[in-house]
Amino acid sequence: MSDADYNKLILHATHLRLIIMFNDVFRCFTVFSLVVLGFNSTDIFAGDYSKSHENESSAYAITPLKWTDKRQMQQQVNTIDTLARSQLGSQIHNNKHDLDILQHLIYKGSIAKTDSLTLQALGVVLGNVMASEFDLEWKIYEDSKGRSRALCSAMADECLFPITMLSRRIEVGLLPNVKEIYTQSYKIIQPYLEKQSPYTVNP
């Protein structure tokens, strides 16, 4: 190896170390800022729900799920069910018992913060419970930001986005309280429900 090639290799390694160090500092700063500013895992994140009634000028469309969406979501539920069986000895039932399963998986650190797809699978399970308890329906919500799977009210174009409710928090180092997020989501969507949900919000 020539001196020039060796110097290039050293320079490349130095740049790589700086990039890794910057990423580590950025992640630490993000978590530190959330804590110092008093942000916690149950505060509302941008993107948790739509506010179409406050932004009527924005173009959006709400359409039924395609079969490919349904298949993907079932696969995601199966992923969490398999994880719950292997690590907790429990299984997904598509009822409020699943909230405890999600919480245990989060506290155990069963899914890496970098595994976005599996983290979003947690949100599918959470969303299925919300759909059942809040009388919501899975839809496709499309706007200028893209295409998302959402839980929408039949009464108004108001939607929740549970698929990323947990993943977005976990990815920045928070440990979300699943039941509190569930309760907060009900409070947000309740005014737009077609009929009163059987779910009772605990004080």
N, C-alpha and C positions, 0 to 999 in steps of 0.2 A: 504494500500500500504506500502510495506516495505521500509526501508531507501535505500536499494540497488536499488529497482525499481524506487524510486523517483530520485535518483542520475542519473540513466540511462536516465530517461525522461528529466531531466534538460540538460544533455550532448547532447541528441538528438536535443533538441530545440536550443541549442547554435550552433550546427553544421548547422542546417537549416538556422538560421539567418546569419551565415557566408557565406553560399552558396548564399543566396539571395543578400547579400551585395556585394559579389564578382561579381555576374552577373550584378548588377547595375553599379558597378565601370567599368566593362569591356565595357558595352554599352556606358557609358559616355566617356571612353577613346577612343573608336572607332570613335564616332562622333567628339570628340575634335581633334583627329589625322587627320581626313579628312579635317576639317576646317583649322587647322594650316598648313597642307601641301598644302593647296590651292586646294584640290580636290573638285569638284562640281558635281552637278547632271547630267551634260552632258558629263563629261569625260568618256572615254571608260572603261568599266569594262571587266575583263577577262571573256570570255564566252558570250559576246555580239554577236560575229561573229566568224566564222571559218577562219583559214588561211591555208587551205590544200595545197595551192601552195607553202607555205614556209616550210611545214613539211611533205614532201611526204613520208617519211619513216614510218609515223604513219598509222596504219591500221584503216580505217573507211569505213562505208557503208551508202549509201543514198538510201532509198527505199520509195515507196508510203505509204501514210497513210492507216491504217486499218480502217474498219468501226467503230470499238470501239473508235479509236482516233477521228474520225469525230464526233461521238456522244458525246464524252466527251467535245470536243471543243464547240459544239453547246450548250451544257448545261452550259458551262462557259459564253458564250455570253449571254445566257438567264439570268444568275445570274446578270450580270452587267446591262442588260437592265431593269430588275426588280428594281434594286437599283437606276438607273437613273430616272425611272418613279416616284418612291416613294420620292426621295430626291430632284430631279431637275425638275420634270415635263417634262422630255425629254425622248427620246428613241434612241436606237442604230440603225443607218442606214447603217453601213458598208461603210461609206465614210469619207472624211476628217472632217466633222462636229463632228464625234466621238472623235476627238482629244480634242476638247473643253470640251466635256462631261467627258472624262477621267481626264482632268486637274481640273475641278471643283470638282470631287469626291475626288481627291487627296488633294486639298486644304481644303476641308471640313473635312478631316480625316474620311471619311465614312467607311473606312476599317481599322481594327486594324493592327498594324505592325506584330502581331503574327499570323494573318490569312493568311498564305502563299497561300492556295488554291484560295481564292478570289482575293488576290493580283495578282496571276498569271493569273486569268481570265481577269484582266485589260490588260495583255500582249497579250491575244488571240484577244481581240478587236483591240488593236494596230496593231497586226500582220495582221489581216484581211484588215485593211486599207492599210498597206504596200503591201500586196499581190496584191491588186487591182491597186494601184497607181504605184508600181515599176515593175509590170509584173513578180512577183515571184510566186512560188508554194509551198504550204505546203508539207513537206516531213518528214520522220523519219531519223534522223542523229544518227548513232551509232558508237561509238569508245570505246577506253579503259575506258573512264569515264562513259559510260552508254548510254542510249537511250533517245533522246530528239526530240521534235517536232521543226522543223526549217523551215524557208523560204529560199528556194534555187533557184539559177539561173539555167535556162535551158542551158546556154552557158558554164558554168564551175561549178565545185563542190565548190562553195562559198555560204555560208549560213549565214543568220542572225538568232538570237535566241531571238525574241521579247517577248516570254512568261515570261522571267525573267528580261527583261530590266528595267521594272518599279519596280517589287517586290524586287529585290536585292538592289536597291537604298533606297526604302522606309524602308526596314527592318533594315538599318543602320542609320536611322534618317534623310535621305535626302528627300527633296520635289522635285522630278524630273520635269523638264520642258519638257512636252510631245512633243511639236512641235520641240524643239531644238534636242531632241533625234531622232525624226523622220527625221529631216533634216540631222543630222550626219549619220544616218543609210543609207540614200540615197547616201551620198558622199562615204561611204565605199563600197557599193555594185555596184554603178553605172558603174565602169569599167568592170564589169562582166555581165552586162545585155545584153541580146540578141538583144534588140532594145532599142532605146532611150525612156525613160519614158516620159509621158506627164507632169509629175511633174516637176516644175521649182523650183530650190532651191533659196530661197530668200537670198540676201547677208546679 
